[in-house]
Amino acid sequence: MYGASLGIIFLMVAGGFYFAAWMIENNKLASNDFADIFKVLFAIIFAATAAGHSGAMAPDYADAKNAANRIFKLLERKVGRKLCL
């Protein structure tokens, strides 16, 4: 799962370069606007990285939530009343 999430990053970069090349070839973007192209590519890279890391950590989040629920249930039995955060 982690490898697939990292692979998405490379696919997004390749797609971004392909789209930028298509736009330059069809005169929809000036060829000297590389600063704009790289701003968009870096935004895509950061978004894909965040999505990939979130997807890779989703199973850990569920485990942590279940563990916290078990701890609170144990504490509620010891204290004898409902605990809330």
N, C-alpha and C positions, 0 to 999 in steps of 0.2 A: 504494500500500500504506500509506503514511504517513497519507494522508487517511482511509482506512478505519479505521485504528487510532485516530485521533482521533475519528472519528464514533462509535465504540463508547462513548467516554466520555459523549457527549451522550445516547446511547440509554440508558445505564445510569442517568443522572441522571433522565431522563424517566420511566423505569420505576420508579425509587425514589419519585418524587413521586406517580406514579399509584398505586402500592401503598400509600403512606402515606395518600393521600386515600381509598382503598377501605377501609382499616382504620378510619379515623375515621368514615366514613359507616356502617359496619356495627358500630359501637360495640365494636370490638376494641382500640381505642387511644383514650385521652382526648385531646380536642382541644387541651388545654394542655400536652401532652408534646412540644412542638416541639424541646426540647433533645435528646431521644432520637432523634427523626426525623433531625435534622441530624447527629448523631453517626454514625448508620448511613449517611446519604447521603455524608458525607465519607469514610467508610471505603470505600464503593463507588467513589467518585471516585478515591481514591488507588490502589485495586487495579486499576481499569480503566486508569489512567494508566501504572502499572507494566507491565501486560500489553501495552498498546499500544506502549510504548517498546521492550519486549523483542522484540515481534514485528517492529517496524520495523528493529531492529538485527540480526536473525538473519542476513540475507545478508552483512552486514559481518563478523559473527563467523566465518562459514565462510571468507570470503576471508582474514581475518587468520590463521586456523588453517592454511590452505594455504600462505600466505606464510611462516609460522614453520617449517612442515615443510620447505619448500624451503631456507630459511636453514640449518637444522640439517643437512640433507643436504650442502649445500656445505661447511659447517664440518667435518663428519665426513670428507669427502674430503681436505680440507686437513690435518687433524690426523692422519688415518689410523686412528682408532679410534672406537668408538661413544660418542656423547655422551648424557648423560641429565641431566634436571633434578631 
